[in-house]
């Protein structure tokens, strides 16, 4: 064994680790922008003219997993029976009865969810 046989391996390892670090930083910097460039819209950036559309969007994001996509109920109670007033719905959203977390939606979003549920029960 002549020379220094570990130098080529050490140099390759250092270059490989450096390349991984550089590509990681490049990927982190361009990652969030690719979704909007590909034509997909971020849910948080969508604007709704109709409060019922906003309510449906918020409901699908925050409530449908427990109350069902069509208000039919799942692990949470059904909301399609029409027995709830707007005040009942807003109180439930803000207080979180039973195992439901409180304040899954607040302010305008909570009011829009209440309007959506009431509109679906008409």
DOFILO-895406 format. One record per residue (C-alpha): residue number from 1; z, y, x. Coordinates in Angstrom, 2 decimals, padded with zeros to 5 digits, always signed. Layout:
// residues N
(NUM; (Z; Y; X))
...
END
This chain:
// residues 122
(1; (+000.00; +000.00; +000.00))
(2; (-001.13; +003.09; +001.65))
(3; (-000.57; +006.60; +000.51))
(4; (+001.37; +007.60; -002.52))
(5; (+000.34; +005.32; -005.40))
(6; (+002.66; +006.99; -007.94))
(7; (+000.99; +010.42; -007.73))
(8; (-001.99; +009.56; -009.98))
(9; (+000.31; +008.05; -012.63))
(10; (+002.75; +010.96; -012.51))
(11; (-000.11; +013.47; -012.73))
(12; (-001.60; +011.62; -015.72))
(13; (+001.79; +011.52; -017.46))
(14; (+002.41; +015.24; -016.91))
(15; (-001.05; +016.17; -018.18))
(16; (-000.63; +013.91; -021.23))
(17; (+002.76; +015.38; -022.16))
(18; (+001.41; +018.91; -021.68))
(19; (-001.56; +018.15; -023.91))
(20; (+000.72; +016.75; -026.63))
(21; (+002.87; +019.91; -026.56))
(22; (-000.14; +022.23; -026.71))
(23; (-001.76; +020.32; -029.59))
(24; (+001.55; +020.30; -031.47))
(25; (+001.81; +024.07; -031.32))
(26; (-001.82; +024.47; -032.38))
(27; (-001.27; +022.11; -035.33))
(28; (+001.88; +023.92; -036.46))
(29; (+000.13; +027.27; -036.40))
(30; (-002.91; +026.23; -038.44))
(31; (-001.23; +023.72; -040.79))
(32; (-000.10; +025.94; -043.72))
(33; (-003.38; +027.83; -043.94))
(34; (-005.62; +024.79; -044.38))
(35; (-004.62; +024.11; -048.00))
(36; (-005.80; +027.52; -049.21))
(37; (-008.94; +027.40; -047.07))
(38; (-009.98; +024.08; -048.63))
(39; (-009.99; +025.57; -052.11))
(40; (-006.58; +024.25; -053.16))
(41; (-004.20; +026.81; -054.58))
(42; (-000.54; +026.89; -053.82))
(43; (+001.48; +026.51; -057.05))
(44; (+003.78; +029.37; -056.08))
(45; (+000.85; +031.76; -055.72))
(46; (-000.72; +031.06; -059.10))
(47; (-000.46; +033.84; -061.63))
(48; (-000.44; +033.11; -065.34))
(49; (-001.42; +035.59; -068.03))
(50; (+000.00; +033.42; -070.80))
(51; (+003.76; +032.68; -070.64))
(52; (+003.16; +029.30; -072.28))
(53; (+000.84; +028.30; -069.40))
(54; (+003.50; +029.43; -066.93))
(55; (+006.11; +027.47; -068.89))
(56; (+003.98; +024.34; -068.84))
(57; (+003.47; +024.66; -065.08))
(58; (+007.19; +025.16; -064.41))
(59; (+008.04; +022.32; -066.83))
(60; (+005.64; +019.92; -065.08))
(61; (+007.09; +020.82; -061.67))
(62; (+010.79; +020.80; -062.53))
(63; (+011.42; +018.98; -065.82))
(64; (+008.74; +016.37; -066.52))
(65; (+010.18; +013.80; -064.13))
(66; (+013.26; +013.43; -066.39))
(67; (+012.05; +014.64; -069.81))
(68; (+008.56; +013.12; -069.65))
(69; (+005.18; +014.74; -069.27))
(70; (+004.77; +015.09; -073.05))
(71; (+008.44; +015.92; -073.81))
(72; (+008.91; +012.30; -074.94))
(73; (+011.95; +011.74; -072.74))
(74; (+012.55; +009.42; -069.83))
(75; (+015.84; +009.44; -067.93))
(76; (+016.59; +012.72; -069.74))
(77; (+016.54; +013.24; -073.50))
(78; (+013.34; +013.75; -075.45))
(79; (+012.50; +017.39; -076.18))
(80; (+009.77; +016.71; -078.73))
(81; (+011.96; +016.47; -081.82))
(82; (+011.98; +020.21; -082.54))
(83; (+015.74; +020.36; -082.93))
(84; (+016.25; +022.97; -080.22))
(85; (+016.28; +026.75; -080.52))
(86; (+015.20; +029.06; -077.72))
(87; (+018.85; +029.86; -077.06))
(88; (+019.71; +026.14; -076.85))
(89; (+016.95; +025.57; -074.33))
(90; (+017.88; +028.58; -072.18))
(91; (+021.55; +027.55; -072.19))
(92; (+020.64; +024.01; -071.15))
(93; (+018.43; +025.30; -068.34))
(94; (+021.10; +027.66; -067.01))
(95; (+024.14; +025.38; -067.42))
(96; (+022.60; +021.98; -066.82))
(97; (+024.31; +019.72; -069.36))
(98; (+025.28; +016.20; -068.34))
(99; (+023.61; +015.11; -065.12))
(100; (+020.93; +017.80; -065.32))
(101; (+021.13; +020.29; -062.43))
(102; (+021.75; +023.90; -063.46))
(103; (+019.21; +026.66; -062.89))
(104; (+016.14; +024.54; -062.20))
(105; (+014.28; +027.56; -063.54))
(106; (+015.61; +031.10; -063.82))
(107; (+014.61; +034.39; -065.37))
(108; (+011.01; +034.63; -066.51))
(109; (+010.33; +031.00; -065.59))
(110; (+013.20; +029.74; -067.78))
(111; (+012.02; +031.86; -070.71))
(112; (+008.48; +030.58; -070.24))
(113; (+009.72; +026.96; -070.26))
(114; (+011.59; +027.63; -073.50))
(115; (+008.44; +029.13; -075.05))
(116; (+006.40; +026.15; -073.89))
(117; (+008.83; +023.62; -075.38))
(118; (+008.99; +025.52; -078.68))
(119; (+005.18; +025.81; -078.82))
(120; (+004.82; +022.06; -078.28))
(121; (+007.23; +021.37; -081.15))
(122; (+005.36; +023.42; -083.76))
END
